[in-house]
Amino acid sequence: MTVYTTLCFLAAAAMLIAFINSKIGQMQTTIAITAGALILSLIIVISGHNNWFHLKEFAATTLNEVHFDDFLLKGVLGFFAVCGRFGRQIASS
């Protein structure tokens, strides 16, 4: 799983939660995305404890494939730096 794939998955999940929120919830977007991520995490944990899916094998292979140095240094931190820069440009305008 590459950094690009991970970021695309996270962006798609956030867009899906925001879309559902716009049609059903009408909450503030950041609260809706946080609540949606919490609900999805709880569903994954509950399904893992009840052995509905083979999540242990999937989690083990996924964690072995992720290169955290690349993910953190080249992916997430660069993304936050760009977002921080845009935040400063908007605030100073």
KADATA-V501356 format. One line per field, one symbol per residue. ss: DSSP state (~ for helix, > for strand, _ for the rest). psi: psi as a letter, one per 20 degrees, with the letter a starting at -180 (. if undefined). burial: I if it has 16 or more other C-alpha atoms within 10 Angstrom, else O. Layout:
BEGIN
ss: ???
psi: ???
burial: ???
END
This chain:
BEGIN
ss: __~~~~~~~~~~~~~~~~~~~~~~~___~~~~~~~~~~~~~~~~~~~~~_____~~~~~~~~~~~__~~~~~~~~~~~~~~~~~~~~~~~~~_
psi: orgggghgghggghhgghgghhhggkrqghgggggghgghghgggghghjkhrmhggghghghhhpohgggggifghhghgghhghghhghi.
burial: OOIOOOOOOOOOIIOOIIIOIOOOOOOOIOOIIOOIIOOOOOOOOOOOOOOOOOOOOOOOOOOOOOOOOOIOOOIOOOOOOOOOOOOOOOOOO
END
